[in-house]
């Protein structure tokens, strides 16, 4: 059952209970009113009868006077007068005023109660002429009470119906935003994070709708960020594959070719019995294999920076520098990195930032010197700076995913990253601020000297 129907049902139960209580009150009031009217009627009737026969000196015919007194009560709405003779036989009775509407017998029994009677006290001159008795009849009063009860109950019923109608309409309008939210949540569940709800509801629901819109906006932002990360990951993977293929082609493939040539030469010298030449070719093969080991180790250092857990942040950065130094011996590097660790998450982020910065610098700016500096300030914040003296940002391609990746790594750790041209000369400065818990695990607590 919907919330709207549950509220309507609960309020209907309350209204029905109100009608029942109102009906009991109306019944009690009706019984009291009939009782009060009958008491008043018989009291007034007895005084009228007493006054009518009080002047004994003017009465010449007592019997006639008694008949006229009974006739005076014809048309009365609540009283009937009875005239009986000395033998208590009924001689005459007055006629009640007919009710406007017939009263059901069950209602008369329910509200009328027992009739009240009173005998009129007659003067001595009426002795032997009979007796006059007044008796109440509540049919007319019950009819009036019934009409009043109908009016009261009609008002109550109309009020309850109007209340239910108004509540139904108001609840429909008030709960309509919840229906919209339900539909919007279903859209969110299907992955449509662009859905929004219009905030035009009561304050409580409006706060819920505002919270929903904020949640949807954050989910959309996260979805877009994930899309950028997926695209960046694909780009980085492609770049790594290209770089790996280039390294294998430029470094390992010539060495393998030379080994193949030397092996063929050894076979030829063996058939000719030229031992000295064979030894020279064997030495050449050993040198080629040693160079291949160095190149393969450098490639593995790029593909598997997990050495952070085994070496240290400083040592892993030294490996990165060694990789690029073997390809660009004309470039000088200086490294200032504490020989300690801030945990695998922060160390990995710093390693990735340094690696991406070096890669961008080597590819685009063609520097002659690169400085890598990592330190922790007094506020427990890591400062990572990679500075080169190359051609600057204007030589780099715009919209690269490398910078986006570095910024997102710093942001995920609660930090920030900027990439800008140097102010004191040509080159680029990559500056990252990464907050730490203030607790670092030292390995040697030294600094690596410039290379």
C-alpha positions, 0 to 999 in steps of 0.5 A: 500500500502506498504511503498516501493510502496508508495516511488516508486509511489512518485518518479515515479510522480517526474520523470514523471514531470521531463520528462514533463519539459524536453519535454517542454525544448526540444521543446523550444530548437528545435523551437529556433534552427530551427529559428536560422538555418533558419535565418543563412541560408537565410543570408548566401544564400543572401550573396552568391547570391550577390557575384555571380552577383557582377562582372557586367563586366564579365557578357555577358548573364544576363539571363543565369547568373541568371539561373546558380545562381538558379541552384547553390542552387540545393541540399541546405538543407535549401534554395530554389531559385526562378527565375521569369520573368518580368511578375512575372511568375515562370521560374525556381526553385532550388531543396532541398536536400531530407531529410534522413527520411520523416518528419511528417506533424504535426511535421513540422507545430509544429516546422517549423514555417513560411518560410522566403523569401528575394529578391536578389538585382540585378545590373542595367544590370539585369533590365528586366531579372526577379528577384531571390528570396530565401526562407527557407525550414526547413524540413531538420532542423526539421528532425535533431531536431527530431533526437536530441529530440529522443536522449534526450528523450531516455536518459531521459527515460532510466535514469528514468527507471534506477533510478526506478529500482535502487530505487526498489532494494535499497528500497527492501534491505533497507526495508527488515529489517522492514519486519523482524521486523514485523515478529519478532513483530508478534512472540513477540505477540504470546509469543515467547520472544526468537526471535531476529533480525540480525543487518545488516541494515542501522544505523537508522534501526539498532538502531531500531533492537538493541532496539527490541533485548533489548526489547525482552531480557527484556521481556524474562527475565521478563517472566522467572522471572514471571515463577520463581515467579509463581513457588515460589508462588506455593511452598510458598502456599504449604509450608503454607498449610503444615505448617497450617496442621501441626499446626492444627494437632499438636496444635489444634487437641489434644485440640479438642480431649481433649475437646471431651474426657472431654465432654464425661466424663461430660456426664458420670459424669452427669448420676452418679451425680458427680457434682465436677468432672463435674466442673473440666472437665468444667474448663479443657474445658475452658483451652483447648478452651483458648489454641485453641484461642491462636493457632488460633490467631497465625495461623491467624497472619501468614496467614494475615499479613495485620495487618501492616495497623492496628498495625505498623511494630514493632508490626507486627514483635513482633507478628511473634516473639511471634508465633515462641517463643511459639514453641521454648521457648528456643530461645531468640529474640531481636528486634530493630524496629522504631515504625513507618511506611514507607508506606504499600509497604515498610512495607509489604516487610520488614515484608515478609523479616523478616518472611521468614528469621525467617522461614528459621532460625527456619527450618534449622539453629537451633539458640539460639538467633536471632536479628532483627534490622531495621534502617534508615541511613542518606541517607534515606535508610532502613537497615534491618538485621536479624542475628542468631547464628545457624549452617550457610548456609551450613545446608540450602538447596540450590536453595530455593525460599524463598531467591529468593522471598526476593531478588525480593521484595527488587529489586522491591523497588530499593534495594538489599538483601544479605544472607551470613554467619556471619564473627564474629561467626557461624550463618547467616546474612540477610541484605537488603538495601531499599531506601525510599523517606525520609518521614516516618510517625511516630507512637511513634518514639520509639524502641521495647525493646529486648524480 
